[in-house]
Amino acid sequence: MSEKNDKFVRIIGFNGEIQAQLIEAVLLDVEIPFRIRRYKDSVYNGLFEMQFGWGDLFAPAELAERIISVLSAEDLLEDSQAKQE
């Protein structure tokens, strides 16, 4: 993951842990900085995962198109996951 202090924005949401691990491996391989935020909270017994999904991928805004391109080429995205902004 990145240690830079660039402004990170939400790129996509994850459907589950396996998808997150696959995407993490691809982004590490191409050396793109990112962060994964998981919505797990054992205190609330999965309440946030039910509302927000498994988690989200955050990265610098200027790399959003490159990330979507890389993940699409690896067939790791569904149409509904691409950034809609």
N, C-alpha and C positions, 0 to 999 in steps of 0.2 A: 504494500500500500504506500501511498505517497506521504511524505513528510513535509511537503511544501505548504505554504500558508495561502495559496491562491484561493479565490472564491470558488467553492464547489457548489454545483447545482444538481438537482435531481435529473438523472438521465432516463432511467427506467425503473420499473418495479419488478420484483422477482415473484415467480409462482411458487418457488420452494427452494429448499437448501441445495438440492442437486444442481438446479439451474444456476444458482449463485456460485457454486464451486466451479462449474464449467466456465462461466464468464470470468471469474476471478483468474483462472488458469490462463485463459486467452489474453486478458489484459496484462497480466504479469509477463507473459511471453513477448508481447509487443512493447513492453515498457511504457504503458500509459498510466499516469497517476490516477488513483481512484480511492474511494472509500465505500464500504458496504455497511449499511445501517440495517440491523435486524430488529424487528418489532416484537421480540420475545420478552416477556416479563413474567417470571414464575409466580410472582405475588398475585397477579391478576389472572392467572391460569389461561393464558392465550387470548385474552380479550382484545389486545391491540392487533394481534395477527389476524383475527377475524375481521376487524374494521379496516386495517390498512394493508393487509397482505403480509407475506413473509418478510419482506424487506425491500430496500431501495438501493440503487447504485448512484453514487454521487461522484462527480468529476469536474474539472475546470470547464467552464462554459465554452471556451474556445476549442475544446477537444470533443464536444458533443457529436458533431457530424462524423468525425473520424471514428469514434467509438461505435456509433450506430452502423457505420459502413463495415467496420471490422466484424462486429457481431452478426450482421446480416450475411456477410460472406461465409461465416462459420455456421450459418443456419441456427443461431441460438436465440433469435427473436421471433416473437409472434407479431403480426401487424398491430395488434392492440398495445404492444409494449413500446413502440417507438415514441420518442418524445413528440408531443403534439403542440409545442409552442411555436 
